[in-house]
């Protein structure tokens, strides 16, 4: 068997189903209040699921950059959607998903903080409570979605691409 026959055309393997599954996982995991404390871990999981789904659906091996691209795009879609839903609740009902849990976490940190930084942390908590949505907040959220999806998705996609190496190479 020649090497050319072992290579699968990447264009014959559309990533849309894997993107949707990874985006759904990222969406659900970033809605939970604990995702504030876990940083990029929900996106690493979502990106891993997207790339693993893509690889297993077509039984292919993919280059690292392809796996990372699938993962990053799925994370951006899922996290972007959950951020959009968060903003809809904020504007429509003046309710921020998970804010109370996050404020309790910060308050407990303030209780155990040294006196010199406690006042500053309590000021930050009060500022967070009174914050209104505006263009600055939306820009900050957009940048957060891009950066954390890039980091988390790249890690998840790289891990999945590295772990699943069976099948024909797709290029």
Secondary structure, 3 states (H helix, E strand, C coil): CCCHHHEECHHHCCCHHHHHHHHHHHHHHHHCCCHHHHCCHHHHHHHHHHHHHHHHHHCEEECHHHHHHHHHHHHHHHHHHHHHHHHHHHHHHCCCCCHHHHHHHHHHHHHHCCHHHHHHHHHHHHHHHHCCCCHHHHHHHHHHHHHHHHHHHHHHHHHHHHHCCCCEEEC
